[in-house]
Amino acid sequence: RGELPVIPGATLYTLDCATATRFGPQGLRDYFCVNIDHHPDNPHYGHLNLVDAKASSTTQVLYGIFRAGGLPINVDVATALYVGLVTDTGRFQYSNTTAEAHRMTADLQDLGVDVHDVYRRVYEGTPVSKMMLTVRAFDALQLLLDGLLAVSVLTREDFEETAAEQSHTEGIIDGIRTVAGIKVAALLREQQTDHGREFRVSLRSTDGTVDVSEVAHIWGGGGHVRAAGYTIQAGPDEAVAALEKEIG
């Protein structure tokens, strides 16, 4: 998040970004924008828009572009495309895992992608700081709305005391969503800001009966029916209370 540098006349390619508000108050007015995405709530804010809501990931959209244009895909490009696919489908476990996603994976393996190496580098070798942050997240877990909403909050102090980074929250929300009986999982993590307290909220709908993208839209966020996110300027208790009200 934050303002883009002012480069009048430049072309900006936005990838996997469902809302132009993430570019700050300056927005996109100094750019010719090519918007490439797969989020169904993308409002087509670009001058050119290629948004395929049926694609499992934005890298699947890119893969289609490369193939249609006859562009070369070496092993490094193929690996990058595969990483986007395997992470967005939750290692091919989420409902967005299509037959086309598997066909793309087979093609990428034929191009030399080492799937075991990708798994090891993305999902193994967990830093101690990330492990300690994960422990704090589950220690702070709250069950609300008669057990239908599971929420955890990570404050700035949690990050400082565990020496963890924002990237170390990756995967925590997926652990929360496995809690038995819940409909929605939420992880709130405090962001570094000079403008008061601010939390980035990640949402997951376990069975799709709650469209979490509609909740995210309330605070200018977005995403999918089952996975969405937004940013809210509030204290932790206020942020949780607001979320509980809207989910309810």
VODOBA-247199 format. One record per atom (N, C-alpha, C, CB): z negated, x negated, y. Coordinates in steps of 0.02 Angstrom, whole numbers, plus 50000, padded with zeros to 5 digits. Glycine has a CB too. Example, Ala and Ser with C-alpha at 12.3 -4.5 7.8 and 13.67 -1.06 7.14 Angstrom:
496104934049716496104938549775496104934049835495484943549776496464935849888496434931649947496064935550002497144929649970
This chain:
500004995949941500005000050000500004995750062499405004750000500184998650119500194994950181500874995150213499984987750169500924992350273501554992750310502054987650285501424991850384502684989650285503224985050268503394980850329503844988950243503644974750318503884970850376504494974350407504064963650355504594973350471505154976450506505774972050498504984977750581506254974450459506884970850449507444975850459506914967350378507624977450520508134982650533508784981050497508264983250608509064986250466509704985450432509664983050361510124980950471509064981250338509004978750269509024984650220508344974850260509204983150158509194988050104508554987150064509824987550058508194992550054507574992450016507674996349951506984995450058507534993149895507554996449830506834998149811507894991949775506685004549803506025006649781506065008549707505765012649824505605005849668505605006949596504945010049574505715000249559504985015649538504395018849509503895021049563504055014049460504145023049620503725025149676503895032349694503825020449738503415036849682503555044049689503485046649759503115047849644503195042649804503095045149872503195039649924502405048149879503525041349979503655036550032503035035050073504205039050077502505039050066501895037850104501555031250085501415043550095501735028550028501435022250006501675016350048501595020949933502185017350091502445011950131502125011550200503195012750138501615015550211501255015250274501575019450328501215008050296501265019550387501515023850442502215021950466501035023450500502405015650458503075013650478503595016950434503155005950474503395018350372503845021750326504475017750311504045028550354505025021250306505655018150285506175018050342505945021750225505965019150404506445020450456506875014250474506095022850518506645008350456507035002350471507475000150413506574996650491507525004350361507865002250300508385007450277507365001050245508885004850242509295009150200508955009050132510055006750197508735014750107508315015050048508695017549986507715019450061508645013849932508895015949866508285017349823509365010349833508185023549806507595026049773507745027049698507345032649805507435022849655507545023249583506875024849549507845016549555506855030349512506205032649487506295037349428505805036149543505735039149397505745044149343505195049349351505675040649275504835049249406504315054249417504625060949437503825051849473504415066349404504725072949418504585075649487504485077949367504045073149520503885075649587504155071249642503135076249594504595066549625504895062349677505315066749723505335056649645505195066549789505545071049835506225068649858505115072249895506485063349826507145060549844507155058349917507705065849832506685054049935506605051750004507115046350024505915049150014507485043649976507955038249991508605040650020508085034249929508995036050046509675037650067510115038550005509965032150113509975034649953510265035649887509695036549838510735029649867509755041449794509215043049748509475043349676508875049649767509155039549632509295040149561508625041349527509645033649532508475047749518507835049849490507965053849427507425054049542507755051149370507865054449306507185056049275508285049949258506965062249283506315064349259506275064549182506135071149287506845064249149506845064249075506755057249046507485067249049506805052149088506735045249065506005043649053507045040349116505875039749001505185037948984504875033149034505165034848915505295029249068505045024449117505615022949166504795017849083505435020049223505955018049270506385012449241505635015649336506105008349197506515003149166507055006249120506074998349126506925012249094507445015649055508025017749101507155021749018507865019749163508375021349212508785015049228508065024349276508435009549240508775003249254509215001049197508254997849270508965001849136509355000049077510005003949075508945001349013509985010349092510595014349095511075011849147510425021649108510805009649205511235006849258511575000549233510815005349322511184996049202511464989749179512014990949127510914985349149511894995549082512384997049029513005000349058512075001548975512905005149102513485008749132513905004049174513235014649174513584999249207513944994649250514204988449215513504992649306514064987849150514274981949114513934975649136515014981149121513324976249162512954970449187512624966749130512424972649239512604960149132512314956249077511554957149074512484948849085511284957549014510574957949002510364952148958510374964848970510064947048988509834941448948509134942948921509824934848989508854938348884508214939748850507654940748900508044934148802507674937348958507144938249008507174945149039507204932849063507774947449056507864954249083507664959449031508594955349107507894958348969507734963048915506974963548905508074960748850506634957948909505904957948900505564961848956505624950848898505794960849018505504964549075505614972049067505814962149141506214974049045506354981049034505904983948979507094982049015505794980048926505384982248871504654983148892505424977348812504394978548934503704979048957503594985548994503524973049003504074987349038504014993749073504014999649027504564994349123504424999348975504475004848928503845005448885505085003948883503604999848859503035000148813502395002148850502934993448778502325000148913501715001948950501735009148974501624997249009502315011548996502365018449021502315023648966503015019449059502475021748905502415026348849501755025448811502995025448800501315021148837500685019948803500785017248734500285026348800501225012148730501395009148664501705014348618500765005948631502125018748648502505023848611502055029148581502925020548557501505030748618501045035948594501065042148637500335033248593501285041648700501255047348746501835052248732501285045048818501765058148761502265063348749502945061848781502015069948776502965056848826503615055048856504005050148812503495051948924503765048648753504115044248707504685048148673503635041348654505285046948696505865050548670506245046348618506335052448728506705049748584507135046148537507555040848574507595050948500507745042448636508135037748676507725031448692508385041048741507075032348701506645026548714506635021948653505925028848731506615024848594506625020748533507305017248525506475025048471507845020848542508505017648537508565011848586509065022848550508285012748646508285007248695507885001348668507985009648762507315002748637506904997348609507284993448556506265000248579507644997048513508034993648461508564989148492508364998848415508894991648545509404987548578509094981348610509764991748633508514982148640508184976448672507954971348621507594978848714507724973648563507544968948510508164965048486507214972548452508724968548482509344965148463509544959748514509914970148455509324960748576509474955848629508974950148630509484959348696508474950348586508014944748579507304945848601508284939248617507114951948619506424953248640505944952148581506354960348667505434948348592504914947048542504354952048554504654939648546504344957548517503874962948530503144960748518504034969048487503044956548469502354954248456502104949848513502324950348390502534945648540502344941348596502174945648658502904936348613502574950948669502434955448726501754958848715502994960748733501634961248655500984964548641500404959748653500964967148568500474953648629499934948748636499814947148709500104942248598500344946248748500274944348818500034950148862500924941648844500214956248844500024962048886499344964748866500554967548880499204965048801498614968648778498064964348748498814973648728498184957948736497664953648709497484948248760497904950348642497004943948742496774938848788496394941748847497364934848813495964946648834495594950048888495094945348921495234956148860495124944548988494634940449023493934943549017494824939649097493424939249017492734941649013492584946349071492244935749013492844944849131492714949049189492984956149179493024946049252493564956749147493834963349133493404966949081494564962749108493174963349031492754966448980492104969049011492594961448925491804965149056491184967249089491304973249134490884961549128491884973349168492044979049211492144985349169492684977649252492464984749111492554990349066491894993149042492984988249006491414988649027490744990849007490434995049062490304984748990490494992749124490214996549181490545003349189490294992449246491195003549178491555009949184491295015049134492305008949175491185012949073490955017649023490205019149031491085014948953489835014349059489125015649072489055020849127488775009049092489545021149173489515025849230489845032549214489855022749290490065033549152490435039549134490025045949145490665039149062490335050949176490035057449187490455062849154489935058949262490145067749123490495073549096490335079549141490295074949022490855082349171490785087949218491165094049193491025085949288491065099649226491405105949208491305107549134492165105549224490675107449114490495109049044490845104548994490665116349029490925098249013491215093348967491965093048966490975094848900492295096749011493035096749011493325091249056493285103449035492915088349100493135083149145492705076949136493115085549219493015071349120492655064949112492845060549171492825061449044492335058149208492445054249269492035047849267492275058349331492345042449289491975036249299492155033349366492125031149242491675030049398491765027149465491605019749462491325030749517492055015649489491945008449496491925006849571492495004349459491365004349594491285002749665491474995449679490565004149687491484993849742491624986949763491104982149733491624986349840490484984449728489954980249699490094978749626489274983649707490364983549589490544982449519491044976749513490824988849487491544976749556492054971549554491754964749573492634973249602491334964749625491054958349648490574955449596490684959449714490164959549566489644957149520489934955049453489124962349510490524957449435490844955349372491404950349384491124961449335491544948849448492094944349468492764947049442491974937249440492824953649440493434956849415493914958349472493264963249378494554959149454495074960849501495294968049489495674956049495495664970849538495904977649530496344978449467496304979749592496724973249452497164973549393496774974149328497614967449390496134972349330495724972549269495534979649250495104968449278495694984549292495564991549275496104994349228495514995849338496644990749220497194993049177496934994749107497754987649172497075000749084496885002849017496225006549013496844996948974495795005949064495145009349061495235016949059494705007349122495695019549099495805026849099496025029349031496325028649152496395025248994496625027348927496035027748879497145022348901495535023548890494925024148849494535030448866494485018048858494495032048930494135038048951494465044348923494105038549028495125044448921495475050548898495375051848823496205049948913495095047148786494975048248715494325051948701494965041548679493915053248753493285056748744493425063748715492895057348810493075065448662493195071748628493045077748672492775072148564493495082748671493375089148703493585089648775492685090748698493775084148807493945084548879494665086848889493835077648912494795089448948495465091448969495765086449018495455098449000495325083249059495555078549110495095072449111495565081949179495395066649116495025060349125495185057649194495205055149070494685054649227494795051949294494415045349302494565056949347494745040649333494435034249351494525033249426494735028349311493965032349461493965031049533493765023749544493495035849572494185019949578494025012949590494085011449665494495008249550493565008349692493555007149763494035001549783492845005249785494385002649838494874997949863494584993849921495505001549886494834987749929494644983649987494994986450049494824976149975494604988350099494894991150160494424990050219495054998550151494704989850278494314989250339494214996050373494644984350388494405001350339494405008050369493925012750332495115011050368493335010350316492855014550280492975014250205492895021650304492615018250168492665018150095493285021950072492035021250063493625019050024494245021849999494285020749924494865018750034494485025949888494535025549815495235027349792494015030249783495475023349745496095024949710495905028749647496505018449693496195034649637496015039049583496585039549532495825046149610496435038049470496925038849416496725044849374496965032349372497205049249359497075055349321497495055649258497205061549365497205058349205497565059549143497395066449117497405054149090497895070249098497805076849067497905075948992498295082249096497405077648953497425076148881497945080248843496755077148850498025086648862498485090848824499005094348869498095096048786499005092848933499505095748978499335102549005500145096248942498765105348985498585111949011498385111649085498015115048970498165105749108498025104649179498555099849206497305101649190498935102149255499455098049286499115093549339500015102449318498965087349320498595083049366499025080749425498335076949329499685081349420500095079549478499975084349536500845079549458499835090749521499685095549573499035093749610499625102649544498555091249572497935088949603498065082849647497395087249549498465078149623498615072049661498985073649725499025067249618499395078849725499775080649785499325082649843500255086449769498735085149828498275087449880498095081749927497635090449849498055075649899497875069849939498475065049949497295066049906499075067849945499665063849959499885059349903499535059750018499625060349843499835056449785500365059949745499235054949741500425058149682500935061249639500915058349570501625060349669501425060149531501455057649462501775062749416500775055849437501505063249357501755067649305501235073049290501925063649241501425077849248500955083049226500345079949193501295087949178500455074849152499905071949113499615065549144500145070449044499945062649193499705056349222499885056149296499995050249184499385055349338499515055349410498975051249445499545062549438499065050349511498575046649549498625047949623498655039249536498095046249659498085047149731497545042649761497955054549751497535042149826497025038249862496645042949909497335032349902495985042349910495575046649952495085042349992495195051849910495025043750056494535040350098493895044450099494815039250171493415042050061492785045750053492295041250016492885052450015491655043150018491155039849977491235042049905490455041250003490915038549857490995040249786490785047349768490615035449744490205049549793489955056249777490425061549805489245057249803490645060549867491095065349899491765065649862491215063449973492015059849841492655059549807492615063049739492875052249797492075062049703491985065349638491905072849647491375062549601491525074949697491425082149709492085085549726490915083149765492495082349767493135085249786493595085949725493475081049840493585080749683493995080949622493755086449575493985074149587493105086849566492825091949521493015098949544492065091349518493005100049610493175106649637493905108349621493055106749713494365103649632495075105049622495245105749548495495099649654494955101549506495085102149434494805108849409494755096249395494215110749434493935117049414494365122949432493265117949445
